[in-house]
Amino acid sequence: MNTNKLKGKMVENEITVTILAEKLGIDKSTLYRKLSNQGEKLSIKEVNEIVKILSLTKEESLAIFFKDSVASDATK
């Protein structure tokens, strides 16, 4: 996961980690923890909700949440 791109989109949408956590229905410390280890612990449901909350396009979603796997698949 590209945490920097996600944080950039959050800034663009004027959504803080606290607000995003509230919208996801989780504690902000839980969201901080999930983001601190590159989103490895984010559930599919949480990712889908983040995409909706931030109004991400398909390309933005792929660039944020699948940057490593998409890049490695493209080189095969």
C-alpha positions in Angstrom: 0.0 0.0 0.0 1.2 3.5 -0.8 0.5 5.3 2.5 1.8 8.6 1.2 -0.7 8.7 -1.7 -3.6 7.7 0.7 -2.6 10.5 3.1 -2.4 12.9 0.2 -6.0 12.0 -0.9 -7.1 12.4 2.7 -5.6 15.9 2.7 -7.3 16.7 -0.6 -10.6 15.7 0.8 -10.0 17.4 4.1 -10.4 14.1 6.0 -8.2 13.5 9.0 -7.3 10.0 10.4 -9.8 10.7 13.2 -12.7 11.5 10.8 -11.8 8.5 8.5 -11.7 6.2 11.6 -15.1 7.5 12.7 -16.6 6.9 9.2 -15.1 3.3 9.2 -16.5 2.7 12.7 -13.1 2.0 14.2 -10.9 3.7 16.8 -8.4 6.2 15.5 -5.5 4.4 17.2 -6.6 1.2 15.4 -6.5 3.0 12.0 -3.1 4.6 12.8 -1.8 1.1 13.6 -3.2 -0.3 10.4 -1.7 2.5 8.3 1.7 2.3 10.1 2.4 -1.2 8.7 1.6 -0.3 5.1 -2.1 -1.3 5.4 -1.4 -5.0 5.8 -4.1 -5.3 8.3 -6.8 -3.4 6.4 -9.8 -5.6 5.6 -11.3 -5.6 2.1 -14.4 -4.0 3.6 -12.3 -1.2 5.1 -10.5 -0.6 1.8 -13.9 -0.5 -0.1 -15.2 2.0 2.4 -12.1 4.2 2.1 -12.4 4.2 -1.7 -16.1 5.4 -1.3 -15.3 8.0 1.4 -12.5 9.5 -0.5 -14.2 9.1 -3.9 -11.2 7.4 -5.4 -11.1 6.5 -9.1 -10.2 2.9 -10.1 -6.7 4.1 -11.0 -6.2 5.9 -7.7 -7.4 2.9 -5.8 -5.0 0.6 -7.6 -2.1 3.0 -7.2 -2.8 3.3 -3.4 -3.8 -0.2 -2.3 -2.1 -2.4 -4.9 1.1 -0.6 -5.8 3.4 -3.5 -5.1 1.4 -6.4 -6.4 0.3 -4.5 -9.6 3.9 -3.5 -10.3 5.3 -7.0 -9.8 2.5 -8.5 -12.0 3.2 -6.0 -14.8 6.8 -7.2 -15.0 5.9 -10.9 -15.4 
